[in-house]
Amino acid sequence: MRRGLKYVPPALLLLALLELAVFVLVGRAVGFGAAVLLVFGASLLGLVLLRREGMRAWRGFRAAAQTGRPPGPEVTDGLVGLLGALLLAMPGLVSGVVGLLLLVPPLRRLAGGGVRRATERRVSSMVAGDLFGPRRVRVYRGAPQPAPEPAPAPSPSPQPVTDPGKAIEGEIVDR
């Protein structure tokens, strides 16, 4: 995690230069006053949406918690909406376009899936199960594999009964 932090200052500098270059290009195309009004209007819209998305995320989280459902989908949807509104509120045309794209429902679901996968990779499977509910895994059926011969036991004990044709449902818990 700390290795990636060294790239933040150069990335912010590149973003500022990109925003400035796009502003100059748009200013030349539509006029300086219109470009300033466009940035100001987008920032104002972002501030209004920031409040709305924050309230929407909070209501979704509370509703999921009250009904006993895992709050993960509501939390990721709320985070993506808040990020989109925050980017729209930032002064700049590039960040405004990215923020507006994050508020479009199909792209929002796509970004929410990315947030979910990133979260599942960074937390334990128990926490991910609490946040997002049970995971869905694919099971491929194939020919049963022969079991290795067990070592002879010193005292007779009952052997466990296994049925290779039936699947056992359960949950994997990391310790």
Beta strands, then each sheet from edge to edge (+ up, - down):
end
